[in-house]
Amino acid sequence: MQAARIVSVTLTAALAAGIGGALAAEQPSAAQIIQALKPPKVTRGLSAPAPDSARAAEDSRFVDGLRTRATRSLSTDERQKVSEIAKTRPSIDLEINFEYNSAVVNPKAMSQVTALGEALSSPELKGSTFVLAGHTDAKGGDTYNQGLSERRAEAVRTLLQEKYGVEVSHMLTAGYGKSQLKLASNPYAAENRRVQVINVADK
């Protein structure tokens, strides 16, 4: 069993239009987010296979490097590393609304932001390090979308810090532009405009 676990949460940035009460009722609560993001319990007497142990150690070193350096943004190579690590981890979808071409969180999304803020500042998750990864749909050029995705991640980080006291030192931001569409079959869909949260705690 790996000592480290990286859990991803996808915060889908959908347009307010078309989002009804039924969808809002399905939004995960703070308790559900906590459950999804909590590191696994380590069972005594069980050891991970050598390849898994080596991978866990490598991931741990990578995370430690992100935590201790002065700059909080990620390079292209680091963003790719985070993406690869997150692929094999459990995930949960939340609805965080951005209007088209905007990095401002929609007011209708604040209930879900509140649940996320309560989860990340809870005793169960306090002290963990999170990567906030922004994404856009396929409209527009690569350079513009890269910047927009970074601004969306930073907008969520600002809300989490200002309203819920999540320490900035425990949040890294990354932008992926339109390179990782959630709905590749519909590249312009609102579901592609999202922020992904990854718990990179090693405990």
SULPE-V940118 format. One record per pair of residues at least 12 apart in sequence whose C-alpha atoms are under 6 Angstrom apart, sorted by sequence separation. I is the first residue (numbers start at 0). J is the second residue. If there is no record, write none. Layout:
<<I J> <I J>>
//
This chain:
<<96 108> <95 108> <135 148> <134 148> <133 148> <133 149> <133 151> <133 152> <132 152> <152 172> <131 152> <149 173> <149 174> <148 174> <148 176> <145 174> <6 36> <145 176> <144 176> <4 38> <130 170> <132 172> <137 177> <128 169> <129 170> <130 171> <131 172> <132 173> <133 174> <134 175> <135 176> <136 177> <128 170> <130 172> <132 174> <134 176> <135 177> <152 194> <116 159> <120 165> <0 47> <116 163> <102 150> <102 151> <137 186> <136 186> <137 187> <136 187> <3 55> <1 55> <136 191> <135 191> <136 192> <135 192> <134 192> <134 193> <133 193> <134 194> <133 194> <132 194> <132 195> <131 195> <131 196> <130 196> <130 197> <129 197> <129 198> <129 199> <128 199> <128 200> <127 200> <6 88> <8 90> <10 92> <11 93> <14 96> <6 89> <7 90> <8 91> <9 92> <10 93> <11 94> <12 95> <13 96> <8 92> <10 94> <11 95> <12 96> <14 98> <10 95> <12 97> <29 114> <33 118> <28 114> <29 117> <29 118> <71 171> <72 172> <73 173> <13 189> <13 190> <12 190> <11 190> <12 192> <12 193> <11 193> <10 193> <10 194> <10 195> <9 195> <8 195> <8 196> <7 196> <7 197> <6 197> <6 198> <5 198> <5 199> <3 201>>
//
